[in-house]
Amino acid sequence: MAVAAEPAGAISYEGPSPDTEFLGFSQANFLVTVPGWKAREVAVLLNAPAGRRLLQELGREDTSEARDDLARIVGEAWLKRVVSGAAPFESIVTVSNGFLDEHPDLLAEVRAAAAP
């Protein structure tokens, strides 16, 4: 008898939210589906200090496009953990320097994905 494996889930990047810089972060929006849960919109907020830190470490120019790109990369890396069950399924995820320090594996993945 064949047993059907349930898919792990899916992550779909929906784009950045414009004009969030005056609030102190860059926002990446995703639609995430996880088996057993309804599809959920997730906003990943990369705060300004964490964004500046990553841009400086990567040697990238500090532009709104670069910050939006980093928010997407951080979001995708974090949401892979959510889909696999290794992180909580939350609608808003705020990424700060402390968050990055608490998740060195995430930081390493972001550095690798964002490297030129």
VENCOR-V525531 format. One record per backbone hydrogen bond with DSSP energy under -0.5 kcal/mol. NH is the residue of the N-H (numbers start at 1). CO is the residue of the C=O. If there is no record, write none. Layout:
NH_CO + NH_CO
This chain:
4_2 + 10_33 + 12_31 + 14_29 + 15_29 + 17_27 + 18_16 + 20_17 + 23_20 + 24_21 + 25_20 + 26_46 + 27_17 + 28_44 + 29_15 + 30_42 + 31_12 + 32_30 + 32_40 + 33_10 + 37_34 + 40_32 + 42_30 + 43_91 + 44_28 + 44_42 + 45_43 + 45_93 + 46_26 + 46_44 + 47_45 + 47_95 + 48_24 + 51_47 + 52_48 + 53_49 + 54_50 + 55_51 + 56_52 + 57_53 + 58_54 + 59_55 + 59_56 + 60_55 + 63_61 + 67_63 + 68_64 + 69_65 + 70_66 + 71_67 + 72_68 + 73_69 + 74_70 + 75_71 + 76_72 + 77_73 + 78_74 + 79_75 + 80_76 + 81_77 + 81_78 + 82_78 + 83_79 + 84_80 + 85_81 + 85_82 + 86_81 + 87_81 + 90_88 + 93_43 + 95_45 + 95_93 + 96_94 + 100_96 + 101_97 + 102_98 + 103_99 + 103_100 + 106_103 + 107_103 + 108_104 + 109_105 + 110_106 + 111_107 + 112_108 + 113_109 + 114_110 + 115_111
